[in-house]
Amino acid sequence: MALNEPTIRILSFVSRLSPERQLSFRKVTDGIILAFCLLLAVNGFKAMAILNEPKDHCPAVELPRFLFYSLPSSWVLFHGPDHNP
C-alpha cells in the first residue's frame, strides 16, 4: 500500500463507547462466541456420529463414496449419460 492511498475505516457504535464499555462489550461478545463454538462442537460430534451410522436404504451395489459428492458423476447417475443440460 502506498503512503498516499486512502484507507477505508469501518466504524461502528462500539468506537463511540468509552474504553471501559468497549472492553465490557468485547468480553460479552467473546463470551457469546465462545459459548456458540462450544455448542457447535458438542452438537457437531453428535451429528457426525449420526451421519456415520449405516443406513438401511443403501444401494445393493457397493459404490465408491466419491460418486455421491462429485457433481458430474451425480449428474450422470440422476439424469443418465445421454441427457444434456
C-alpha positions, 0 to 999 in steps of 0.5 A: 500500500502506498503512503498516499492511498486512502484507507477505508475505516469501518466504524461502528457504535462500539468506537463511540463507547468509552474504553471501559464499555468497549472492553465490557462489550468485547468480553460479552461478545467473546463470551457469546462466541465462545459459548456458540463454538462450544455448542457447535462442537458438542452438537457437531460430534453428535451429528457426525456420529449420526451421519456415520451410522449405516443406513438401511436404504443403501444401494445393493451395489457397493459404490465408491463414496466419491460418486455421491459428492462429485457433481458430474458423476451425480449428474450422470447417475440422476439424469443418465449419460445421454441427457444434456443440460 
